[in-house]
């Protein structure tokens, strides 16, 4: 079962990498959403079988990630909309970074999660820096 989780996680990392290269917000969000859903399900199952509070906390943390990245079709950014995006996107991306860096740390503290997941979470913790950078430096197209 761990192999299947690692494969799904790896595919999500590739999807997010593609999204960053193509500056595609939808694929970026789907990659993070699938990872979050997978972890939420796993942690809730662990909580149900062992009643460890940390599993419920981790499920809640990844529920926050899932909520932050729910994909939606938005029109292109306008000058007025870019003001809102310029303040919201860095906050959202920083939240994703914190969640995944904490998860990378947590993987090293337990034995029921494969240690390969640490590298995936480190990568997923670094990736949100790119969309924030693209938006803040004007590398995302803004229409009039």
C-alpha positions in Angstrom: 0.0 0.0 0.0 2.9 2.4 0.7 4.1 1.9 -2.8 0.8 3.0 -4.2 0.8 6.1 -2.0 4.4 7.0 -3.1 3.4 6.5 -6.8 0.3 8.8 -6.4 2.4 11.4 -4.5 5.1 11.2 -7.2 2.6 11.8 -10.0 1.2 14.8 -8.1 4.7 16.2 -7.8 5.1 15.8 -11.5 1.8 17.5 -12.2 2.7 20.4 -10.0 6.1 20.6 -11.7 4.3 20.8 -15.1 1.9 23.4 -13.7 4.8 25.6 -12.6 6.6 25.3 -15.9 3.4 26.2 -17.8 2.1 28.7 -15.2 -1.1 26.7 -15.0 -2.9 27.3 -11.7 -5.5 24.6 -12.2 -2.9 21.7 -12.5 -1.0 23.2 -9.6 -4.1 23.2 -7.4 -5.1 19.6 -8.5 -1.7 18.3 -7.6 -1.9 19.7 -4.0 -5.6 18.8 -3.7 -5.0 15.1 -4.6 -2.1 14.9 -2.1 -4.3 16.5 0.6 -7.2 14.1 0.0 -4.9 11.1 0.0 -3.4 12.2 3.3 -6.7 13.1 4.9 -8.1 9.7 4.1 -5.0 7.9 5.4 -4.9 9.9 8.6 -8.6 9.4 9.3 -8.3 5.7 8.8 -5.3 5.7 11.2 -7.3 7.8 13.7 -10.3 5.3 13.5 -8.0 2.3 14.2 -5.8 3.8 16.9 -7.5 6.9 18.2 -4.2 8.9 18.2 -5.1 12.6 18.3 -2.1 13.5 16.1 -3.8 11.6 13.2 -6.9 13.8 13.5 -4.7 16.9 13.7 -2.8 15.9 10.6 -6.1 15.3 8.8 -7.3 18.7 9.8 -4.1 20.3 8.6 -4.4 18.7 5.2 -8.1 19.7 5.1 -6.8 23.3 5.3 -4.5 22.6 2.4 -7.3 21.0 0.4 -9.5 24.1 1.1 -6.8 26.5 0.0 -6.3 24.8 -3.3 -9.8 23.9 -4.4 -9.5 24.4 -8.2 -11.8 27.0 -9.7 -12.0 28.5 -13.2 -11.4 32.2 -12.9 -11.2 34.8 -15.6 -7.8 36.2 -16.4 -6.5 38.7 -13.8 -7.5 42.3 -14.3 -5.7 45.2 -12.8 -8.3 45.6 -10.1 -8.3 41.8 -9.4 -4.5 41.6 -9.3 -4.4 43.8 -6.2 -6.4 41.2 -4.3 -4.4 38.3 -5.8 -1.1 40.0 -4.9 -2.1 39.9 -1.3 -3.9 36.6 -1.1 -1.6 34.4 -3.2 1.6 34.8 -1.1 -0.4 34.0 2.1 -1.9 30.9 0.5 1.4 29.8 -0.8 3.2 30.4 2.5 0.5 28.3 4.2 1.1 25.4 1.8 4.8 25.7 2.5 4.3 25.5 6.3 2.0 22.5 6.0 4.4 20.6 3.8 7.6 21.5 5.7 5.9 20.4 9.0 4.9 17.2 7.3 8.4 16.6 6.1 9.6 17.0 9.7 6.8 14.8 11.1 7.8 11.9 8.7 11.2 11.8 10.4 9.6 11.4 13.8 7.4 8.3 13.1 7.9 4.9 11.6 4.5 4.3 10.0 5.1 6.8 7.2 7.7 5.9 4.5 10.7 8.1 4.8 10.6 8.8 1.1 7.5 10.9 1.9 9.9 13.4 3.5 11.5 14.3 0.2 8.0 14.7 -1.4 6.9 17.0 1.3 10.1 19.0 1.0 9.6 19.4 -2.7 5.9 20.3 -2.2 7.0 22.8 0.5 9.3 24.6 -2.0 7.0 24.6 -5.0 4.6 27.3 -3.6 7.4 29.8 -3.7 7.2 29.9 -7.5 3.6 31.1 -8.0 4.1 33.7 -5.3 7.2 34.9 -7.1 5.5 34.9 -10.5 2.7 37.0 -9.3 4.7 39.4 -7.2 7.2 40.0 -10.1 4.6 40.5 -12.8 5.3 37.3 -14.6 1.6 36.4 -14.7 -0.3 38.1 -17.4 -2.7 40.8 -16.3 -5.3 42.1 -18.7 -6.8 45.6 -18.7 
